[in-house]
Amino acid sequence: MDAVGNGASHLKRFGLVDNTVIALSPCLQGIPVAADDVLEVGKGLAANWSLTSLELTRCHVDEAGASALGEALLVNHTLRYLGLSHNPLGDNGRGFGREPSG
């Protein structure tokens, strides 16, 4: 199984793709995740009300993935931490994952 396939397995194992989250703070740090899988996580976050943190540092999250996660955070109010450091987020994706001010 390649590294990206391995990342997809981890997403499924934690229930991040089908919104059956089994860990409130899954850490996928350093596990490469395919762009399509990150988009699915974004969709799942939009409907998830139990996940409190998600570590995606060094998971190859790109600008489209950051955008999908950012859109999900507009409606998800339980996630308090989203780790996205060391990812190729691009200029438009850099604002996502920061703590809200105020």
VMD Tcl script that builds the backbone (N, CA, C; Angstrom):
set m [mol new atoms 306]
animate dup $m
set s [atomselect $m all]
$s set {name element resname resid chain x y z} {
  {N N MET 1 A 0.858 -1.181 0.000}
  {CA C MET 1 A 0.000 0.000 0.000}
  {C C MET 1 A 0.898 1.236 0.000}
  {N N ASP 2 A 0.639 2.203 -0.868}
  {CA C ASP 2 A 1.460 3.403 -0.927}
  {C C ASP 2 A 1.098 4.359 0.210}
  {N N ALA 3 A 1.904 5.445 0.340}
  {CA C ALA 3 A 1.717 6.378 1.445}
  {C C ALA 3 A 0.355 7.055 1.396}
  {N N VAL 4 A -0.101 7.433 0.203}
  {CA C VAL 4 A -1.394 8.104 0.108}
  {C C VAL 4 A -2.512 7.141 0.470}
  {N N GLY 5 A -2.434 5.900 0.005}
  {CA C GLY 5 A -3.432 4.903 0.372}
  {C C GLY 5 A -3.449 4.681 1.873}
  {N N ASN 6 A -2.283 4.706 2.484}
  {CA C ASN 6 A -2.179 4.552 3.916}
  {C C ASN 6 A -2.881 5.715 4.634}
  {N N GLY 7 A -2.758 6.931 4.114}
  {CA C GLY 7 A -3.442 8.087 4.689}
  {C C GLY 7 A -4.949 7.924 4.621}
  {N N ALA 8 A -5.445 7.411 3.514}
  {CA C ALA 8 A -6.883 7.185 3.366}
  {C C ALA 8 A -7.359 6.157 4.384}
  {N N SER 9 A -6.563 5.135 4.643}
  {CA C SER 9 A -6.919 4.129 5.643}
  {C C SER 9 A -7.062 4.755 7.016}
  {N N HIS 10 A -6.143 5.639 7.354}
  {CA C HIS 10 A -6.202 6.307 8.646}
  {C C HIS 10 A -7.444 7.183 8.752}
  {N N LEU 11 A -7.779 7.896 7.681}
  {CA C LEU 11 A -8.979 8.731 7.692}
  {C C LEU 11 A -10.215 7.888 7.944}
  {N N LYS 12 A -10.300 6.755 7.278}
  {CA C LYS 12 A -11.449 5.868 7.454}
  {C C LYS 12 A -11.465 5.257 8.851}
  {N N ARG 13 A -10.288 4.865 9.339}
  {CA C ARG 13 A -10.203 4.250 10.664}
  {C C ARG 13 A -10.697 5.202 11.753}
  {N N PHE 14 A -10.380 6.478 11.623}
  {CA C PHE 14 A -10.826 7.463 12.602}
  {C C PHE 14 A -12.254 7.932 12.343}
  {N N GLY 15 A -12.869 7.466 11.256}
  {CA C GLY 15 A -14.238 7.864 10.955}
  {C C GLY 15 A -14.337 9.265 10.400}
  {N N LEU 16 A -13.258 9.771 9.810}
  {CA C LEU 16 A -13.248 11.145 9.307}
  {C C LEU 16 A -13.836 11.268 7.910}
  {N N VAL 17 A -14.078 10.163 7.254}
  {CA C VAL 17 A -14.644 10.216 5.908}
  {C C VAL 17 A -16.153 10.006 5.946}
  {N N ASP 18 A -16.612 9.109 6.796}
  {CA C ASP 18 A -18.049 8.818 6.822}
  {C C ASP 18 A -18.760 9.408 8.039}
  {N N ASN 19 A -18.076 10.312 8.767}
  {CA C ASN 19 A -18.659 11.037 9.895}
  {C C ASN 19 A -19.084 10.123 11.044}
  {N N THR 20 A -18.317 9.064 11.284}
  {CA C THR 20 A -18.553 8.201 12.441}
  {C C THR 20 A -17.356 8.309 13.372}
  {N N VAL 21 A -16.945 9.522 13.665}
  {CA C VAL 21 A -15.722 9.802 14.411}
  {C C VAL 21 A -15.630 8.955 15.674}
  {N N ILE 22 A -14.492 8.246 15.808}
  {CA C ILE 22 A -14.301 7.419 16.991}
  {C C ILE 22 A -13.240 7.997 17.922}
  {N N ALA 23 A -12.560 9.053 17.508}
  {CA C ALA 23 A -11.570 9.716 18.351}
  {C C ALA 23 A -11.875 11.207 18.312}
  {N N LEU 24 A -11.892 11.840 19.478}
  {CA C LEU 24 A -12.211 13.264 19.507}
  {C C LEU 24 A -11.043 14.131 19.069}
  {N N SER 25 A -9.839 13.582 19.066}
  {CA C SER 25 A -8.666 14.358 18.677}
  {C C SER 25 A -7.695 13.505 17.867}
  {N N PRO 26 A -8.103 13.048 16.685}
  {CA C PRO 26 A -7.194 12.205 15.895}
  {C C PRO 26 A -5.969 12.981 15.410}
  {N N CYS 27 A -4.842 12.306 15.401}
  {CA C CYS 27 A -3.595 12.898 14.929}
  {C C CYS 27 A -3.113 12.101 13.728}
  {N N LEU 28 A -3.056 12.759 12.593}
  {CA C LEU 28 A -2.581 12.124 11.364}
  {C C LEU 28 A -1.260 12.743 10.921}
  {N N GLN 29 A -0.557 13.379 11.829}
  {CA C GLN 29 A 0.663 14.108 11.503}
  {C C GLN 29 A 1.638 13.251 10.716}
  {N N GLY 30 A 2.065 13.777 9.568}
  {CA C GLY 30 A 3.062 13.125 8.739}
  {C C GLY 30 A 2.548 12.007 7.848}
  {N N ILE 31 A 1.260 11.753 7.864}
  {CA C ILE 31 A 0.691 10.704 7.011}
  {C C ILE 31 A 0.117 11.383 5.768}
  {N N PRO 32 A 0.740 11.183 4.595}
  {CA C PRO 32 A 0.233 11.822 3.383}
  {C C PRO 32 A -1.197 11.395 3.077}
  {N N VAL 33 A -2.042 12.376 2.804}
  {CA C VAL 33 A -3.458 12.130 2.530}
  {C C VAL 33 A -3.778 12.683 1.142}
  {N N ALA 34 A -4.484 11.917 0.345}
  {CA C ALA 34 A -4.851 12.342 -1.010}
  {C C ALA 34 A -5.795 13.541 -0.963}
  {N N ALA 35 A -5.697 14.391 -1.970}
  {CA C ALA 35 A -6.520 15.607 -2.043}
  {C C ALA 35 A -8.011 15.283 -1.964}
  {N N ASP 36 A -8.463 14.256 -2.662}
  {CA C ASP 36 A -9.884 13.887 -2.628}
  {C C ASP 36 A -10.328 13.489 -1.226}
  {N N ASP 37 A -9.451 12.842 -0.479}
  {CA C ASP 37 A -9.791 12.437 0.880}
  {C C ASP 37 A -9.921 13.640 1.805}
  {N N VAL 38 A -9.073 14.653 1.612}
  {CA C VAL 38 A -9.184 15.867 2.413}
  {C C VAL 38 A -10.506 16.571 2.122}
  {N N LEU 39 A -10.933 16.567 0.867}
  {CA C LEU 39 A -12.227 17.159 0.521}
  {C C LEU 39 A -13.358 16.418 1.236}
  {N N GLU 40 A -13.256 15.096 1.341}
  {CA C GLU 40 A -14.256 14.306 2.055}
  {C C GLU 40 A -14.249 14.630 3.549}
  {N N VAL 41 A -13.064 14.839 4.118}
  {CA C VAL 41 A -12.974 15.236 5.524}
  {C C VAL 41 A -13.668 16.571 5.722}
  {N N GLY 42 A -13.490 17.491 4.786}
  {CA C GLY 42 A -14.175 18.784 4.863}
  {C C GLY 42 A -15.680 18.615 4.898}
  {N N LYS 43 A -16.199 17.745 4.055}
  {CA C LYS 43 A -17.643 17.486 4.051}
  {C C LYS 43 A -18.091 16.889 5.387}
  {N N GLY 44 A -17.301 15.976 5.911}
  {CA C GLY 44 A -17.632 15.353 7.181}
  {C C GLY 44 A -17.603 16.343 8.337}
  {N N LEU 45 A -16.619 17.256 8.322}
  {CA C LEU 45 A -16.527 18.264 9.384}
  {C C LEU 45 A -17.742 19.175 9.413}
  {N N ALA 46 A -18.296 19.450 8.257}
  {CA C ALA 46 A -19.454 20.342 8.187}
  {C C ALA 46 A -20.640 19.775 8.955}
  {N N ALA 47 A -20.720 18.452 9.062}
  {CA C ALA 47 A -21.857 17.819 9.734}
  {C C ALA 47 A -21.473 17.201 11.078}
  {N N ASN 48 A -20.229 17.394 11.507}
  {CA C ASN 48 A -19.750 16.751 12.723}
  {C C ASN 48 A -19.824 17.698 13.904}
  {N N TRP 49 A -20.344 17.209 15.023}
  {CA C TRP 49 A -20.477 18.053 16.222}
  {C C TRP 49 A -19.753 17.460 17.418}
  {N N SER 50 A -18.831 16.514 17.197}
  {CA C SER 50 A -18.117 15.924 18.324}
  {C C SER 50 A -16.606 16.091 18.248}
  {N N LEU 51 A -16.052 16.239 17.076}
  {CA C LEU 51 A -14.611 16.360 16.918}
  {C C LEU 51 A -14.128 17.688 17.490}
  {N N THR 52 A -13.114 17.652 18.369}
  {CA C THR 52 A -12.625 18.879 19.002}
  {C C THR 52 A -11.281 19.340 18.461}
  {N N SER 53 A -10.482 18.428 17.929}
  {CA C SER 53 A -9.218 18.832 17.311}
  {C C SER 53 A -8.848 17.832 16.232}
  {N N LEU 54 A -8.075 18.304 15.277}
  {CA C LEU 54 A -7.645 17.458 14.172}
  {C C LEU 54 A -6.255 17.907 13.746}
  {N N GLU 55 A -5.302 17.007 13.816}
  {CA C GLU 55 A -3.915 17.308 13.465}
  {C C GLU 55 A -3.614 16.760 12.076}
  {N N LEU 56 A -3.405 17.668 11.120}
  {CA C LEU 56 A -3.091 17.297 9.742}
  {C C LEU 56 A -1.745 17.876 9.300}
  {N N THR 57 A -0.839 18.113 10.239}
  {CA C THR 57 A 0.488 18.626 9.934}
  {C C THR 57 A 1.245 17.636 9.059}
  {N N ARG 58 A 1.883 18.159 8.002}
  {CA C ARG 58 A 2.684 17.353 7.065}
  {C C ARG 58 A 1.882 16.233 6.406}
  {N N CYS 59 A 0.625 16.512 6.075}
  {CA C CYS 59 A -0.232 15.503 5.429}
  {C C CYS 59 A -0.488 15.820 3.960}
  {N N HIS 60 A 0.243 16.772 3.404}
  {CA C HIS 60 A 0.113 17.145 1.999}
  {C C HIS 60 A -1.233 17.782 1.678}
  {N N VAL 61 A -1.801 18.513 2.639}
  {CA C VAL 61 A -3.062 19.226 2.401}
  {C C VAL 61 A -2.746 20.403 1.486}
  {N N ASP 62 A -3.427 20.484 0.350}
  {CA C ASP 62 A -3.165 21.562 -0.604}
  {C C ASP 62 A -4.194 22.682 -0.449}
  {N N GLU 63 A -4.147 23.645 -1.361}
  {CA C GLU 63 A -5.031 24.805 -1.298}
  {C C GLU 63 A -6.509 24.423 -1.362}
  {N N ALA 64 A -6.850 23.470 -2.228}
  {CA C ALA 64 A -8.246 23.033 -2.336}
  {C C ALA 64 A -8.698 22.347 -1.041}
  {N N GLY 65 A -7.824 21.549 -0.458}
  {CA C GLY 65 A -8.147 20.895 0.806}
  {C C GLY 65 A -8.338 21.899 1.923}
  {N N ALA 66 A -7.451 22.892 1.997}
  {CA C ALA 66 A -7.571 23.932 3.022}
  {C C ALA 66 A -8.864 24.711 2.840}
  {N N SER 67 A -9.224 24.967 1.603}
  {CA C SER 67 A -10.465 25.682 1.318}
  {C C SER 67 A -11.680 24.866 1.765}
  {N N ALA 68 A -11.673 23.556 1.488}
  {CA C ALA 68 A -12.778 22.687 1.909}
  {C C ALA 68 A -12.883 22.633 3.427}
  {N N LEU 69 A -11.741 22.561 4.101}
  {CA C LEU 69 A -11.745 22.549 5.561}
  {C C LEU 69 A -12.240 23.882 6.109}
  {N N GLY 70 A -11.815 24.975 5.483}
  {CA C GLY 70 A -12.265 26.303 5.906}
  {C C GLY 70 A -13.762 26.483 5.748}
  {N N GLU 71 A -14.307 25.999 4.649}
  {CA C GLU 71 A -15.759 26.079 4.435}
  {C C GLU 71 A -16.502 25.286 5.508}
  {N N ALA 72 A -15.958 24.122 5.861}
  {CA C ALA 72 A -16.590 23.299 6.898}
  {C C ALA 72 A -16.580 24.015 8.245}
  {N N LEU 73 A -15.511 24.752 8.509}
  {CA C LEU 73 A -15.408 25.450 9.797}
  {C C LEU 73 A -16.394 26.608 9.925}
  {N N LEU 74 A -16.961 27.037 8.819}
  {CA C LEU 74 A -17.976 28.091 8.890}
  {C C LEU 74 A -19.239 27.590 9.592}
  {N N VAL 75 A -19.487 26.284 9.531}
  {CA C VAL 75 A -20.677 25.722 10.170}
  {C C VAL 75 A -20.356 24.809 11.353}
  {N N ASN 76 A -19.134 24.323 11.442}
  {CA C ASN 76 A -18.729 23.462 12.549}
  {C C ASN 76 A -18.216 24.344 13.685}
  {N N HIS 77 A -18.854 24.241 14.847}
  {CA C HIS 77 A -18.472 25.095 15.969}
  {C C HIS 77 A -17.868 24.309 17.124}
  {N N THR 78 A -17.587 23.014 16.927}
  {CA C THR 78 A -16.991 22.222 17.994}
  {C C THR 78 A -15.493 22.032 17.821}
  {N N LEU 79 A -14.996 22.088 16.588}
  {CA C LEU 79 A -13.568 21.923 16.355}
  {C C LEU 79 A -12.840 23.149 16.889}
  {N N ARG 80 A -11.932 22.948 17.828}
  {CA C ARG 80 A -11.199 24.052 18.456}
  {C C ARG 80 A -9.777 24.162 17.949}
  {N N TYR 81 A -9.246 23.099 17.341}
  {CA C TYR 81 A -7.882 23.118 16.843}
  {C C TYR 81 A -7.808 22.343 15.540}
  {N N LEU 82 A -7.188 22.946 14.556}
  {CA C LEU 82 A -6.928 22.291 13.277}
  {C C LEU 82 A -5.481 22.557 12.917}
  {N N GLY 83 A -4.650 21.549 13.008}
  {CA C GLY 83 A -3.227 21.687 12.708}
  {C C GLY 83 A -2.959 21.471 11.234}
  {N N LEU 84 A -2.485 22.520 10.571}
  {CA C LEU 84 A -2.209 22.438 9.135}
  {C C LEU 84 A -0.792 22.889 8.775}
  {N N SER 85 A 0.101 22.958 9.738}
  {CA C SER 85 A 1.437 23.452 9.426}
  {C C SER 85 A 2.192 22.471 8.531}
  {N N HIS 86 A 3.150 23.026 7.799}
  {CA C HIS 86 A 4.005 22.245 6.894}
  {C C HIS 86 A 3.202 21.520 5.820}
  {N N ASN 87 A 2.222 22.209 5.240}
  {CA C ASN 87 A 1.434 21.707 4.118}
  {C C ASN 87 A 1.493 22.733 2.987}
  {N N PRO 88 A 1.383 22.290 1.732}
  {CA C PRO 88 A 1.399 23.218 0.599}
  {C C PRO 88 A 0.036 23.889 0.404}
  {N N LEU 89 A -0.344 24.759 1.338}
  {CA C LEU 89 A -1.679 25.347 1.340}
  {C C LEU 89 A -1.905 26.382 0.249}
  {N N GLY 90 A -0.862 26.976 -0.267}
  {CA C GLY 90 A -1.017 28.035 -1.263}
  {C C GLY 90 A -1.447 29.332 -0.599}
  {N N ASP 91 A -1.436 30.406 -1.347}
  {CA C ASP 91 A -1.755 31.718 -0.793}
  {C C ASP 91 A -3.177 31.818 -0.261}
  {N N ASN 92 A -4.151 31.237 -0.956}
  {CA C ASN 92 A -5.542 31.333 -0.530}
  {C C ASN 92 A -5.875 30.408 0.632}
  {N N GLY 93 A -5.104 29.378 0.855}
  {CA C GLY 93 A -5.385 28.436 1.924}
  {C C GLY 93 A -4.704 28.755 3.243}
  {N N ARG 94 A -3.832 29.742 3.254}
  {CA C ARG 94 A -3.047 30.022 4.455}
  {C C ARG 94 A -3.844 30.576 5.620}
  {N N GLY 95 A -4.987 31.186 5.398}
  {CA C GLY 95 A -5.779 31.752 6.485}
  {C C GLY 95 A -6.597 30.725 7.241}
  {N N PHE 96 A -6.756 29.532 6.683}
  {CA C PHE 96 A -7.561 28.507 7.319}
  {C C PHE 96 A -6.745 27.778 8.373}
  {N N GLY 97 A -7.390 27.367 9.442}
  {CA C GLY 97 A -6.718 26.610 10.492}
  {C C GLY 97 A -6.166 27.466 11.593}
  {N N ARG 98 A -6.304 28.783 11.482}
  {CA C ARG 98 A -5.843 29.669 12.536}
  {C C ARG 98 A -6.916 29.816 13.592}
  {N N GLU 99 A -6.478 30.093 14.810}
  {CA C GLU 99 A -7.445 30.319 15.874}
  {C C GLU 99 A -8.214 31.590 15.593}
  {N N PRO 100 A -9.514 31.578 15.849}
  {CA C PRO 100 A -10.294 32.803 15.639}
  {C C PRO 100 A -9.886 33.867 16.646}
  {N N SER 101 A -9.899 35.103 16.212}
  {CA C SER 101 A -9.573 36.188 17.124}
  {C C SER 101 A -10.808 36.557 17.918}
  {N N GLY 102 A -10.589 36.886 19.177}
  {CA C GLY 102 A -11.703 37.345 20.020}
  {C C GLY 102 A -12.341 36.325 20.769}
}
mol reanalyze $m
mol bondsrecalc $m
mol representation Tube
mol addrep $m
